[in-house]
Amino acid sequence: MGQTPSKAEQPASMTASSASKCPIDHSTAPAAAAAPKPAQCPIEHTPPPKAAQCPVDHGSVNPSNQMPDLSQAPAQNQTIALPTERTESSIPRDQGSKWEYPSPQQFYNALVRKGWETPEEHIETMVHIHNFLNEEAWEEVKKWESRHGGDDDIQLTRFKGRPGELSPKARFWLLAGWLLPSRFNTEPPFDRHDWIIRRPKTGEEVRYVIDYYSAPPQPDGSPVFSLDVRPALDSLGSVKDRIAVATEEVWASLRDDKKPPSSH
């Protein structure tokens, strides 16, 4: 399918760059580019469960708009003013609206609430990375959905953060990393989301699993992330899609290996 991180094989890496968006229906329910040097991911990428998750509380949702109740008021002991404007994502919520990202002030309040010490001057960059990752995740979902001819019409109805819950595929890659550490990543994903998308033409809902990984930074210190996006094995259609993409990628890899080296 030519996907970047959402391959049926090991997820591909990507550097955080410029983009902005994320569906924040935190009730229920990851291609890369370089981020500014001071960019720091809000996630502690070490295994401890407390930090291995998105700072936004996915369980605190206002039932009237299906958005998290995030305060726009400055946090106690906050020393600089943070923007309260929210950025609209490219991700359709329904036929008439799109999801919005939390403002830098809301993002900072979420970090403070979780007890994470974060330099206030880096919050806007961190929000930029957060939004970028979710925009890339949506692009990967659209690649999968293009197999059904409906990538322009799909909507993200809801999603659920599941930090600390390893998907079966993530467990498989951890085992591979334990057996062959020189070849495979030995770090678990720092976060997981399950996204439920709707295909308006048929009314069908499909669950996607997104594993968020960190990777070694670039030489200039820019952070690198990878996303593994794929439909969950909840239906025969999703199973067929996963098998088809895996087969296509294997054949593409074999064709590349057989190509004669270019001469100069």
Backbone bond lengths (Angstrom), bond angles and torsions (degrees), N, CA, C in turn:
res aa  C-N    CA-C-N  psi(-1)  N-CA   C-N-CA  omega(-1)  CA-C   N-CA-C  phi
1 M - - - 1.445 - - 1.519 110.54 -
2 G 1.356 115.09 -8.13 1.445 119.06 178.70 1.496 112.86 70.47
3 Q 1.340 117.11 25.33 1.452 118.78 -179.55 1.502 109.87 -78.79
4 T 1.289 115.02 161.35 1.450 118.58 176.27 1.499 109.79 -90.01
5 P 1.342 119.02 -84.07 1.446 117.17 -176.42 1.504 113.91 -82.29
6 S 1.301 119.80 -17.00 1.447 118.95 -172.07 1.504 112.58 -92.80
7 K 1.307 117.21 34.97 1.452 120.46 179.32 1.509 110.69 -72.81
8 A 1.338 114.03 159.08 1.443 117.95 175.42 1.510 109.23 -74.68
9 E 1.339 116.67 -14.30 1.453 120.49 175.02 1.517 108.41 -90.39
10 Q 1.362 116.22 -156.88 1.452 119.04 -178.72 1.518 109.93 -66.76
11 P 1.338 118.62 141.07 1.457 121.11 -177.04 1.517 112.48 -60.63
12 A 1.320 115.60 144.97 1.457 121.18 178.74 1.512 109.85 -88.92
13 S 1.342 115.21 155.66 1.459 118.40 -175.97 1.512 111.23 -91.59
14 M 1.321 114.87 160.92 1.448 120.53 176.82 1.498 108.95 -153.44
15 T 1.329 114.71 149.23 1.452 120.77 179.44 1.506 109.05 -97.40
16 A 1.293 116.93 141.91 1.459 118.80 -179.65 1.508 109.54 -71.78
17 S 1.338 118.06 130.70 1.449 122.66 -178.77 1.495 110.89 -133.06
18 S 1.317 117.07 -143.98 1.449 119.05 -177.48 1.504 110.83 -94.23
19 A 1.266 116.21 125.02 1.456 124.29 174.66 1.489 106.12 178.67
20 S 1.298 117.18 166.81 1.438 119.73 -179.54 1.501 111.69 -155.26
21 K 1.265 117.58 121.53 1.451 121.47 170.46 1.518 114.41 166.29
22 C 1.342 118.00 154.35 1.463 124.77 174.69 1.497 111.17 -176.72
23 P 1.317 117.25 131.97 1.446 121.09 -179.35 1.495 107.05 -79.01
24 I 1.294 120.41 119.82 1.441 117.99 -177.63 1.503 110.87 -109.51
25 D 1.293 117.12 59.31 1.453 118.10 167.59 1.499 104.58 -91.46
26 H 1.299 116.12 89.11 1.451 118.50 -172.55 1.511 111.52 -87.70
27 S 1.299 118.31 17.71 1.452 120.06 -179.39 1.495 110.94 -79.17
28 T 1.271 115.46 -52.26 1.441 120.66 -174.84 1.490 106.74 -137.16
29 A 0.652 61.55 -145.54 1.308 76.11 164.28 1.455 86.52 -172.76
30 P 16.757 47.83 -160.62 0.386 98.70 -12.17 1.170 64.79 -143.11
31 A 7.701 144.37 -136.58 1.460 80.13 -89.35 1.488 111.41 91.05
32 A 0.964 134.63 97.02 1.428 134.11 -178.78 1.487 113.85 -160.03
33 A 1.270 119.13 159.96 1.448 125.71 -179.14 1.493 108.16 -156.40
34 A 1.327 120.55 160.52 1.443 121.70 -169.86 1.507 115.00 -85.45
35 A 1.324 117.33 135.40 1.474 122.11 -179.98 1.507 109.19 -93.15
36 P 1.319 116.56 160.62 1.468 119.23 177.97 1.512 110.48 -55.74
37 K 1.297 116.35 149.51 1.447 119.70 -173.67 1.508 114.59 -55.75
38 P 1.332 119.64 -39.50 1.460 117.84 -179.60 1.515 113.06 -73.14
39 A 1.339 117.65 -1.25 1.458 119.90 -176.83 1.512 111.41 -59.64
40 Q 1.277 115.85 132.95 1.454 122.06 175.38 1.513 108.19 -133.31
41 C 1.315 115.55 134.98 1.455 118.14 178.08 1.517 109.14 -73.56
42 P 1.341 118.50 139.31 1.459 120.55 -179.97 1.511 112.53 -70.64
43 I 1.308 116.95 -5.09 1.455 120.37 -176.86 1.514 110.67 -97.60
44 E 1.301 116.84 134.47 1.458 121.43 170.70 1.521 105.28 -79.01
45 H 1.347 117.48 116.87 1.452 119.90 -170.69 1.513 114.54 -87.43
46 T 1.300 117.47 13.18 1.443 120.02 174.60 1.511 109.01 -87.50
47 P 1.338 118.71 159.56 1.451 121.55 -172.79 1.517 118.25 -57.44
48 P 1.369 121.17 -26.24 1.460 118.48 -174.65 1.516 112.56 -47.97
49 P 1.329 118.13 129.63 1.449 121.91 -173.90 1.517 115.48 -62.68
50 K 1.331 118.12 -29.54 1.454 119.37 -175.73 1.519 112.24 -58.94
51 A 1.347 116.49 -41.22 1.454 119.24 -175.04 1.512 113.08 -94.71
52 A 1.315 118.91 -13.69 1.459 121.37 -174.53 1.510 111.53 -80.66
53 Q 1.321 115.71 68.63 1.454 119.38 179.59 1.510 111.00 -171.51
54 C 1.313 114.89 165.26 1.459 121.01 175.19 1.527 108.27 -68.61
55 P 1.326 118.32 141.70 1.462 119.67 -177.99 1.521 114.13 -69.95
56 V 1.334 118.33 -20.05 1.455 120.91 -178.45 1.518 110.36 -78.15
57 D 1.312 115.76 128.90 1.459 121.28 -178.67 1.521 109.91 -70.49
58 H 1.328 116.70 112.97 1.457 120.88 -176.15 1.521 112.44 -81.16
59 G 1.313 117.30 0.86 1.459 118.43 -178.15 1.516 113.23 -107.23
60 S 1.331 116.66 -15.43 1.462 120.13 -178.29 1.517 109.43 -93.64
61 V 1.338 116.08 97.18 1.455 120.15 -173.42 1.517 111.01 -128.39
62 N 1.318 115.50 137.86 1.453 121.12 175.29 1.526 108.33 -79.82
63 P 1.315 119.32 116.39 1.462 120.68 -176.07 1.518 113.57 -64.51
64 S 1.329 117.80 -18.76 1.458 119.49 -178.26 1.518 112.89 -74.17
65 N 1.351 116.67 -28.68 1.463 118.97 -179.77 1.525 112.86 -132.39
66 Q 1.321 117.41 3.99 1.457 122.03 178.88 1.530 111.97 56.83
67 M 1.325 116.34 35.37 1.452 121.84 177.15 1.522 108.78 -122.26
68 P 1.340 117.71 150.96 1.456 119.69 -179.43 1.519 112.13 -67.37
69 D 1.324 116.54 144.61 1.456 121.10 176.39 1.523 108.10 -82.97
70 L 1.317 116.33 95.69 1.455 122.12 -177.61 1.522 108.90 -116.21
71 S 1.310 116.10 124.73 1.454 120.86 -177.15 1.522 111.42 -68.81
72 Q 1.336 115.57 142.64 1.457 121.93 174.52 1.534 110.94 -100.02
73 A 1.327 117.00 0.54 1.466 120.69 -179.36 1.529 110.32 -79.66
74 P 1.317 118.45 145.55 1.470 120.96 177.81 1.527 110.73 -58.46
75 A 1.318 115.64 143.00 1.461 120.77 178.81 1.525 109.93 -75.52
76 Q 1.309 114.79 158.73 1.463 119.80 177.49 1.524 109.24 -61.64
77 N 1.317 116.49 136.03 1.467 124.28 179.92 1.526 112.95 70.90
78 Q 1.330 118.43 9.29 1.467 120.63 176.37 1.516 108.93 -68.56
79 T 1.352 117.29 135.10 1.462 120.64 -172.88 1.519 114.34 -104.68
80 I 1.339 118.21 -19.33 1.458 119.87 179.12 1.523 109.39 -127.93
81 A 1.316 115.75 153.25 1.466 120.09 179.10 1.523 109.68 -79.43
82 L 1.317 115.33 136.34 1.459 120.80 178.80 1.528 109.77 -113.84
83 P 1.335 118.03 146.82 1.465 120.83 -179.65 1.530 111.36 -61.13
84 T 1.316 114.96 145.32 1.469 120.18 177.97 1.528 111.56 -109.69
85 E 1.340 116.92 0.94 1.464 119.36 178.95 1.528 110.27 -72.90
86 R 1.331 115.05 139.32 1.456 120.90 177.76 1.525 109.49 -102.03
87 T 1.334 116.33 143.30 1.461 122.04 -179.13 1.519 110.00 -97.03
88 E 1.323 114.94 132.42 1.461 118.40 177.18 1.522 109.99 -78.46
89 S 1.308 117.09 135.59 1.454 121.50 179.47 1.525 110.42 -84.43
90 S 1.307 116.51 176.59 1.464 121.59 174.86 1.523 110.48 -92.54
91 I 1.313 116.85 5.18 1.466 121.29 -170.77 1.519 111.10 -94.63
92 P 1.331 117.80 115.28 1.466 120.43 -179.21 1.523 111.87 -65.78
93 R 1.316 113.22 133.79 1.462 119.78 174.33 1.533 110.01 -91.68
94 D 1.320 114.50 -38.89 1.460 121.82 172.00 1.521 105.91 -155.42
95 Q 1.303 118.41 -163.99 1.462 120.43 -176.30 1.524 112.88 -69.17
96 G 1.311 117.75 -18.80 1.450 119.18 -175.07 1.508 116.61 -117.60
97 S 1.325 119.18 0.17 1.463 119.64 -176.76 1.515 111.38 -150.34
98 K 1.337 114.71 163.96 1.455 121.54 177.91 1.520 108.91 -125.93
99 W 1.317 115.40 159.79 1.451 120.61 179.01 1.518 110.69 -71.98
100 E 1.318 116.01 153.38 1.460 121.89 176.65 1.520 109.82 -116.35
101 Y 1.325 115.57 150.56 1.455 120.94 175.44 1.519 110.43 -90.34
102 P 1.337 117.43 155.49 1.468 119.07 175.20 1.521 110.09 -66.53
103 S 1.322 115.68 149.39 1.461 120.32 176.71 1.527 109.01 -72.10
104 P 1.345 117.72 164.61 1.469 119.42 175.53 1.530 112.13 -56.15
105 Q 1.343 117.38 -37.40 1.464 119.03 178.88 1.523 111.00 -65.30
106 Q 1.309 117.80 -43.54 1.458 121.01 178.60 1.526 110.80 -64.40
107 F 1.320 116.08 -40.06 1.468 120.75 179.74 1.529 109.96 -62.96
108 Y 1.341 115.24 -43.68 1.461 119.47 179.54 1.527 110.45 -64.21
109 N 1.321 116.67 -41.93 1.465 119.45 179.01 1.525 111.05 -61.20
110 A 1.331 116.64 -36.64 1.464 120.17 178.32 1.524 110.65 -64.65
111 L 1.338 116.50 -39.69 1.459 120.50 178.20 1.527 111.19 -65.08
112 V 1.332 115.08 -44.66 1.467 119.93 -179.89 1.524 110.24 -61.98
113 R 1.313 116.62 -42.51 1.460 121.10 -178.97 1.521 111.31 -60.87
114 K 1.324 116.49 -33.21 1.457 120.38 179.19 1.529 112.84 -85.99
115 G 1.329 116.35 -2.35 1.455 119.61 176.64 1.509 114.09 81.65
116 W 1.327 117.42 20.93 1.458 120.68 -179.48 1.517 110.01 -94.37
117 E 1.321 116.47 125.75 1.454 121.11 178.65 1.529 108.97 -80.83
118 T 1.311 115.99 119.82 1.459 120.93 -176.38 1.517 109.98 -137.36
119 P 1.350 118.63 127.86 1.475 120.21 177.38 1.524 109.98 -59.39
120 E 1.309 115.94 126.82 1.460 120.25 -176.45 1.527 111.84 -61.18
121 E 1.332 116.58 -32.27 1.462 118.97 -176.34 1.532 112.56 -70.07
122 H 1.316 118.34 -12.31 1.469 121.26 179.71 1.523 112.91 -99.79
123 I 1.315 117.84 -3.26 1.464 120.71 -174.09 1.524 112.42 -59.62
124 E 1.327 117.46 -44.82 1.471 119.01 -177.65 1.525 111.28 -62.36
125 T 1.331 117.37 -37.77 1.460 120.44 177.24 1.532 110.63 -66.41
126 M 1.315 115.90 -39.06 1.464 120.28 179.48 1.525 111.48 -65.67
127 V 1.332 116.41 -39.31 1.464 119.99 176.66 1.523 109.31 -64.08
128 H 1.317 116.17 -39.66 1.465 121.14 178.18 1.537 109.97 -58.07
129 I 1.322 117.45 -45.35 1.464 121.12 179.89 1.524 110.57 -66.16
130 H 1.326 115.94 -43.83 1.468 120.86 179.05 1.526 110.37 -56.12
131 N 1.325 116.12 -47.57 1.452 120.48 -178.71 1.527 111.61 -66.84
132 F 1.331 115.46 -40.57 1.459 121.06 179.17 1.526 111.41 -58.41
133 L 1.325 116.37 -45.99 1.461 119.75 -178.55 1.524 111.55 -61.49
134 N 1.306 116.34 -40.97 1.460 118.77 -178.81 1.528 112.01 -73.03
135 E 1.335 117.30 -32.23 1.464 119.48 173.86 1.524 110.42 -63.74
136 E 1.327 116.07 -42.36 1.460 119.70 178.83 1.529 110.92 -65.08
137 A 1.313 116.21 -37.58 1.463 119.76 177.33 1.527 110.39 -60.50
138 W 1.336 116.33 -42.20 1.463 119.98 179.74 1.526 111.11 -64.88
139 E 1.343 117.49 -38.71 1.457 120.44 177.40 1.524 111.18 -61.81
140 E 1.316 116.48 -37.28 1.459 119.79 178.30 1.527 111.48 -68.91
141 V 1.335 115.93 -39.06 1.463 119.75 175.97 1.528 109.49 -59.85
142 K 1.320 116.60 -43.15 1.463 120.80 -179.20 1.525 111.47 -63.02
143 K 1.335 117.52 -34.66 1.464 119.81 177.28 1.531 110.69 -63.12
144 W 1.305 115.65 -42.97 1.462 118.90 177.04 1.528 110.32 -63.64
145 E 1.313 115.82 -44.71 1.463 120.15 -176.32 1.525 112.62 -69.68
146 S 1.343 117.55 -21.38 1.458 119.89 178.60 1.526 111.31 -64.21
147 R 1.309 116.90 -19.35 1.459 120.49 176.59 1.521 110.88 -67.44
148 H 1.304 115.64 -18.08 1.466 120.80 179.70 1.522 111.74 -109.32
149 G 1.333 116.67 6.06 1.454 121.33 176.43 1.506 115.22 71.25
150 G 1.312 117.33 18.86 1.467 118.35 -176.89 1.498 114.22 -128.68
151 D 1.341 117.70 26.73 1.459 119.23 -175.22 1.525 112.67 -68.05
152 D 1.342 117.90 -21.83 1.462 119.80 -179.97 1.525 112.76 -85.31
153 D 1.307 116.76 -13.62 1.460 119.95 -174.52 1.520 114.32 -107.73
154 I 1.308 117.34 -13.75 1.462 119.64 -173.18 1.520 111.22 -66.22
155 Q 1.314 115.19 155.52 1.458 122.27 -179.33 1.524 109.15 -132.20
156 L 1.299 115.69 145.64 1.456 120.63 173.75 1.526 107.33 -90.75
157 T 1.291 117.05 108.54 1.463 120.04 -175.90 1.516 112.15 -82.08
158 R 1.314 117.84 -34.55 1.464 121.19 -178.14 1.527 107.79 -170.72
159 F 1.307 116.38 164.89 1.457 119.27 170.17 1.507 110.83 -153.62
160 K 1.294 114.31 166.02 1.456 120.44 -175.89 1.520 109.52 -135.12
161 G 1.330 116.19 130.78 1.448 120.41 173.26 1.518 109.66 -82.28
162 R 1.308 116.27 133.65 1.464 120.67 -179.01 1.530 110.69 -129.35
163 P 1.335 117.67 55.73 1.468 120.11 -179.66 1.513 110.42 -62.23
164 G 1.302 115.96 141.03 1.458 119.98 179.21 1.512 113.63 86.38
165 E 1.345 117.82 -12.45 1.459 121.12 177.26 1.527 108.85 -99.61
166 L 1.306 117.11 106.51 1.459 120.58 -179.72 1.522 110.06 -77.28
167 S 1.313 116.01 132.05 1.457 120.41 174.23 1.523 108.93 -72.25
168 P 1.330 118.02 159.52 1.471 119.74 177.15 1.523 112.79 -55.25
169 K 1.331 116.37 -38.50 1.471 119.00 -179.90 1.523 111.20 -67.34
170 A 1.338 116.67 -40.09 1.465 119.73 178.19 1.526 110.32 -63.25
171 R 1.322 116.08 -39.01 1.470 119.47 176.67 1.520 110.82 -62.44
172 F 1.338 116.27 -39.82 1.468 120.52 179.55 1.526 110.82 -61.50
173 W 1.356 116.66 -45.49 1.457 118.99 -178.60 1.524 112.10 -69.60
174 L 1.319 117.38 -30.73 1.470 119.17 175.12 1.521 110.45 -65.98
175 L 1.333 115.89 -40.12 1.473 119.68 177.13 1.522 109.99 -64.32
176 A 1.342 116.67 -42.39 1.466 120.24 177.86 1.519 110.78 -61.54
177 G 1.354 116.49 -39.34 1.458 120.20 178.39 1.513 112.43 -67.08
178 W 1.324 116.20 -33.74 1.462 120.34 178.16 1.523 110.60 -70.09
179 L 1.334 116.79 -38.38 1.464 120.95 -179.64 1.520 112.20 -77.93
180 L 1.350 116.76 -38.34 1.464 121.51 -177.47 1.533 109.40 -132.09
181 P 1.331 117.13 70.55 1.473 120.33 -175.92 1.524 114.13 -61.92
182 S 1.334 117.97 -23.49 1.462 119.79 -179.41 1.526 111.75 -76.34
183 R 1.311 117.47 -14.66 1.463 121.39 -176.04 1.529 113.52 -112.26
184 F 1.324 116.66 -34.12 1.446 119.91 -174.64 1.526 111.61 -118.52
185 N 1.316 115.07 155.07 1.456 121.74 178.96 1.525 110.62 -66.89
186 T 1.312 116.05 137.69 1.462 119.76 -179.52 1.529 112.01 -104.33
187 E 1.343 117.41 2.03 1.457 121.06 -179.05 1.526 110.31 -95.86
188 P 1.316 117.74 137.15 1.471 120.14 176.47 1.520 110.09 -74.63
189 P 1.316 118.25 162.78 1.470 119.77 174.71 1.522 110.28 -62.62
190 F 1.336 117.21 146.26 1.463 119.22 -179.83 1.522 112.10 -85.45
191 D 1.330 116.76 -10.01 1.458 119.23 176.90 1.520 108.56 -160.89
192 R 1.319 114.58 161.94 1.467 120.97 175.76 1.526 108.67 -143.17
193 H 1.322 116.00 136.98 1.459 121.99 172.76 1.526 108.96 -124.73
194 D 1.296 115.99 147.54 1.456 121.92 167.25 1.521 107.09 -112.94
195 W 1.324 116.98 121.67 1.461 122.01 -179.40 1.525 109.29 -108.44
196 I 1.303 116.46 134.30 1.462 121.53 176.83 1.528 107.68 -107.30
197 I 1.334 116.14 115.78 1.459 119.54 179.26 1.522 109.64 -108.57
198 R 1.316 114.77 152.56 1.465 120.73 178.46 1.521 109.63 -114.56
199 R 1.333 115.42 136.76 1.457 121.54 172.79 1.525 107.11 -97.68
200 P 1.338 117.50 101.16 1.471 120.22 -173.60 1.520 114.46 -56.56
201 K 1.333 117.09 -32.84 1.464 119.24 -176.86 1.523 112.37 -63.51
202 T 1.328 115.52 -31.00 1.461 119.20 -177.74 1.516 112.80 -116.79
203 G 1.345 116.98 -15.14 1.456 120.61 -176.46 1.514 112.70 79.39
204 E 1.327 117.66 1.42 1.470 121.77 -178.40 1.522 111.00 -71.74
205 E 1.313 116.95 140.36 1.462 122.45 174.73 1.522 109.40 -109.09
206 V 1.330 115.99 136.77 1.463 122.31 -177.26 1.514 108.95 -128.75
207 R 1.322 116.06 132.12 1.468 120.81 179.05 1.525 109.96 -92.79
208 Y 1.334 115.39 132.57 1.464 122.26 174.97 1.524 109.06 -113.92
209 V 1.324 115.26 142.02 1.465 121.79 176.53 1.523 108.17 -106.37
210 I 1.325 116.21 131.78 1.463 121.62 -179.77 1.521 108.78 -124.90
211 D 1.315 117.28 117.59 1.456 122.72 174.11 1.524 108.10 -103.25
212 Y 1.332 115.93 128.60 1.458 122.52 -178.13 1.539 108.70 -104.23
213 Y 1.324 116.46 122.23 1.463 121.57 -179.12 1.531 110.57 -118.19
214 S 1.321 115.62 150.24 1.462 120.08 168.31 1.525 107.49 -100.23
215 A 1.317 116.02 156.49 1.461 121.62 -178.56 1.517 108.11 -136.40
216 P 1.335 118.24 167.08 1.469 120.04 178.53 1.525 111.03 -56.58
217 P 1.323 117.69 138.11 1.471 120.67 -178.22 1.521 112.00 -66.67
218 Q 1.318 115.10 161.94 1.455 120.73 175.98 1.528 109.68 -70.31
219 P 1.337 117.44 164.54 1.469 119.90 179.98 1.521 113.77 -54.43
220 D 1.354 116.91 -30.82 1.457 118.75 -179.20 1.531 112.22 -85.54
221 G 1.334 116.50 4.24 1.449 120.27 178.25 1.513 114.71 93.57
222 S 1.337 118.62 -4.11 1.464 121.05 -179.96 1.529 109.93 -64.71
223 P 1.337 116.49 136.66 1.465 119.44 -178.23 1.518 111.53 -71.41
224 V 1.306 115.58 149.47 1.457 121.82 179.92 1.522 108.62 -126.28
225 F 1.325 116.00 136.55 1.454 121.73 179.58 1.523 109.35 -131.57
226 S 1.300 116.26 160.69 1.453 119.65 171.98 1.512 108.48 -136.90
227 L 1.320 115.34 148.82 1.451 122.09 -179.29 1.522 108.49 -122.20
228 D 1.298 115.98 136.92 1.455 121.12 174.59 1.526 106.49 -115.36
229 V 1.324 116.03 103.98 1.463 122.57 -174.24 1.523 108.71 -113.82
230 R 1.311 117.01 128.46 1.463 120.31 179.10 1.512 110.04 -161.65
231 P 1.348 116.84 154.11 1.463 119.24 176.65 1.521 109.87 -68.48
232 A 1.316 116.06 139.52 1.466 120.15 177.44 1.524 109.23 -67.97
233 L 1.301 116.14 152.40 1.472 120.73 -177.97 1.524 109.91 -82.08
234 D 1.332 114.68 60.14 1.461 120.84 -177.33 1.519 113.31 -97.16
235 S 1.329 116.20 -15.34 1.459 119.39 -175.61 1.518 109.83 -145.44
236 L 1.325 115.96 163.52 1.457 120.80 179.08 1.523 110.31 -63.02
237 G 1.338 117.11 -36.83 1.456 120.34 179.17 1.515 112.47 -62.35
238 S 1.333 116.77 -42.14 1.461 120.13 179.00 1.519 111.40 -68.49
239 V 1.320 117.04 -36.70 1.475 120.83 176.55 1.521 109.71 -61.73
240 K 1.327 117.31 -44.57 1.463 121.55 179.13 1.522 111.04 -61.97
241 D 1.338 116.47 -41.73 1.467 120.11 179.27 1.517 111.09 -62.56
242 R 1.325 116.67 -44.78 1.465 120.54 -179.53 1.534 110.83 -62.11
243 I 1.320 117.03 -43.87 1.473 121.06 -179.89 1.522 110.14 -65.58
244 A 1.334 117.27 -43.15 1.462 121.12 -178.76 1.516 111.40 -62.30
245 V 1.339 117.00 -45.00 1.465 120.62 -179.11 1.532 110.50 -66.38
246 A 1.325 116.61 -43.03 1.467 119.61 178.94 1.526 110.38 -60.37
247 T 1.329 117.46 -42.64 1.463 121.87 179.74 1.522 111.02 -64.70
248 E 1.325 116.88 -43.79 1.462 120.86 179.33 1.519 111.07 -60.75
249 E 1.309 116.34 -40.34 1.459 119.82 -177.85 1.526 111.57 -70.64
250 V 1.334 116.80 -36.42 1.463 119.92 177.08 1.520 110.10 -63.36
251 W 1.330 117.50 -45.98 1.464 121.52 179.30 1.519 111.11 -64.23
252 A 1.317 117.68 -39.46 1.462 120.98 178.49 1.520 110.41 -63.38
253 S 1.339 115.79 -40.58 1.465 119.95 178.72 1.527 111.26 -64.53
254 L 1.334 116.21 -41.23 1.465 120.08 179.09 1.526 111.05 -65.13
255 R 1.336 117.23 -39.73 1.465 120.50 178.42 1.520 110.98 -63.90
256 D 1.329 116.56 -40.11 1.457 119.92 179.31 1.520 111.19 -65.47
257 D 1.341 116.31 -37.78 1.469 119.90 -179.81 1.520 111.85 -67.20
258 K 1.340 116.69 -27.67 1.470 120.36 -176.74 1.520 112.96 -88.36
259 K 1.349 117.14 -10.60 1.450 119.39 179.63 1.524 110.90 -66.21
260 P 1.321 117.94 132.43 1.483 120.00 178.08 1.514 109.90 -67.16
261 P 1.316 117.00 146.76 1.477 119.81 178.34 1.510 111.20 -61.72
262 S 1.310 116.66 140.28 1.456 120.27 -179.82 1.513 110.39 -73.46
263 S 1.320 115.95 142.58 1.465 120.28 -179.06 1.522 109.32 -103.93
264 H 1.285 117.08 148.80 1.462 122.30 -178.56 1.519 109.90 -117.02
